[in-house]
Amino acid sequence: MNAMRPYWSPYTAGVALGATLLLTYVLMGFGLGASGAFTHVAAALEGAVAPGRAQANSYIAGYLEAGRLWAQWVVVEMAGVVVGGVLGAWSAGRFAWRLDRGAAIGGGRRLLFAFVGGATVGFASRIAQGCTSGLALSGGAVLAPGAWAFLMAFMAGGFAMAWMVRRVWR
Amino acid sequence: MSWPLTLDGGAALGAGLLLGVAFGFVLERAGLGDPKKLVGLFYLEDFTMLKVMFSAIAVASAGIALLAVFGVMDLAALAVQPTYLWPQIVGGLVLGAGFALGGY
């Protein structure tokens, strides 16, 4: 733990992230994403477990028509994100098994809230057709009006819910 | 107007993997693998997410604009997220609430 490197300055990280995003637009013509990968995985699971039901749903069927899971750009990109995250943590001496949690919350409740929050984020990303990566960040960079509306609503929703649940972890 | 390159096939997937690695690496080094920093904005305690996100948007959008001004980047060939105002507002509200619920 003594050897743990400090985090980068947020501005250094922002410039590096902006350069990565710019390179993505130059190479691909579109930006970085995240939630789309989870949608592809969910569609593939439904296709494997209940193919009839999956085909009957035009939204899910559309994802299945895209072909094999590992041939989907956003799925491969998200696999890269996991690898990059591990590399970043490991090379900074931060790689360890632990459950980050606030002072006032037990491990079980921490996982429960994380799961409910994660499921809510996943559900919301399908309402908005994007998340903080694919819509707010990537759309923000190409000045998509919907991305900026989403970003402002994201802040509003976050502040409101954080106020309601603040006593859970502090 | 030779950019974007709009890679496809194996080149696209290879680029996607490397861009994803860079994305994950930078997010981790920014501290955004730490859930407390991720939701810190909503308690007005930690503005890392805001600073990283807005400086990234500034760099990428300025870069795209400069490339377009010098005639290197064809803006019309970029995929711009379509506007569905109400779904994006409602989705944003729920997604922000989900972030806060995830907590730390």
Interface residues (C-beta under 8 A of the other chain):
Chain A: Y7 W8 P10 Y11 A13 G14 V15 A16 L17 G18 A19 T20 L21 L22 L23 T24 Y25 V26 L27 M28 G29 F30 G31 L32 A71 W73 V74 V76 E77 M78 A79 G80 V81 V82 V83 G84 G85 V86 L87 G88 A89 A92 R94 D100 R101 G102 I105 R110 F113 A114 V116 G117 G118 A119 T120 V121 G122 F123 A124 S125 R126 I127 A128 Q129 G130 C131 T132 S133 G134 L135 A136 L137 S138 G139 G140 A141 V142 L143 A144 P145 G146 A147 A149 F150 L151 M152 A153 F154 M155 A156 G157 G158 F159 A160 M161 A162 M164 V165 R166 V168 W169
Chain B: W3 P4 L5 T6 L7 A12 L13 A15 G16 L17 L18 L19 G20 V21 A22 F23 G24 F25 V26 L27 E28 R29 A30 G31 G33 D34 P35 K36 V39 L41 F42 Y43 F47 T48 K51 V52 M53 F54 S55 A56 I57 A58 V59 A60 S61 G63 I64 L67 M73 A77 L78 A79 V80 Q81 P82 T83 Y84 L85 P87 Q88 I89 V90 G91 G92 L93 V94 L95 G96 A97 G98 F99 A100 L101 G102 G103 Y104
